[in-house]
Amino acid sequence: MSRRTTPARRRPSTALTLAMGLMLLYALLPLVWLFMSSTKDTASLMNSFGLWFGDGFHLFGNIRDVLTYDDGIYLRWFGNTLLYAVVGAGGAAFVSTAAGYGLAKYRFRGRTALSALVLGAIAIPGTALAVPTYLLFSKAGIVDTPWAVLLPSLVSPFGVYLMRVYAAEAVPDTVLEAARIDGSGELRTFFTISLRMLAPGFVTVLLFALVATWNNYFLPLIVLSDPQWFPLTVGLNQWNALATGAAGSGVTTVNFYPLVVTGSLLAIVPLVVAFLFLQRFWQSGLAAGSVKE
C-alpha cells in the first residue's frame, strides 16, 4: 500500500511576524494618540500621557466646538474637501481609465512617445508644479476658485500608467473584435463592455486619487486665499497657527488645540470609511492584471 503524504505546513516566520507587528504598531499609534487626545480638554492635552485618557471625557464637547466655531466654518471646509475629492478623484479615475485603455488597446502614431511621457510625468513631484500652476491659473483668472484645485486633480499620470498595465490584460482583444463584428462603435464598446471589465482597476485608481485629493495641502495653500474655499488641510493648519500664536501671546479666549486635534480626527473618518468600503475592489484590482492565463 502506498503511504499518503500530506503537504508540509509552512512554519510561521518569527522575523516576518515581528516586522508586521512593528509596522502595525507604527500605523496604529498615531490613530490611538489622535483619538485619545480628542477626548481631552486643553489642560489634559498638555499635561497627561498622550496614549491614555485625561481628566474627563470631552470628545462630544470638542466635536460640538469644532462644528460650531466661527459659524460652522469647519462644515464649510468639510464640504469643500468633499467636493474636491469626489469630483477630482472621480474625474481622475475616469480620465485615467479612458487614457490607459486607449494606450493599451489602440495602435497609433506617437503611442510609444506618449507612454514615455506618462512615465516621465510620474517622476515629477506635484510640489514642483505648484508655482507654475499658480502662474498659469493666475493668467486664466481662476485663482481663488474651486477650479484651481479641481483641474489639477483630474490629471493622474500614475493612474494612467496603472490602467494601461491593467487594461492590457483585463480586456481581451478577442472581446473587442467580437464587439466590432457585431457593429458596436468604439465608444459604445468602451462604456458597455470594457468599462465593466476595468471596474476593479477603476476603483483602485479612484481610491488612490481620493486619498491624494483629500490630503492635498500645498496646491490649495498656494491657489486659494479665501477661507470659504479652503479644504480641511489648509483650514486645520490655519487653526494650528492660531493655536500656536495664542499660546505664545498668552491669549486663551479660544482653545484651538482641542479644535485642531478633534477636527483632524473627524477629517480621517471619511477616508477610513471609503477604504473599508472599497478595499475588496482595491485588492482585486491590484491582483487581476498581474497574472496571465
Helices and strands as residue ranges (DSSP letters): H 14-38, H 42-47, H 59-68, G 69-71, H 73-105, H 111-122, H 126-140, H 147-153, H 157-170, H 173-181, H 186-189, I 190-194, H 195-197, H 199-214, H 218-223, G 227-229, H 232-249, H 256-288
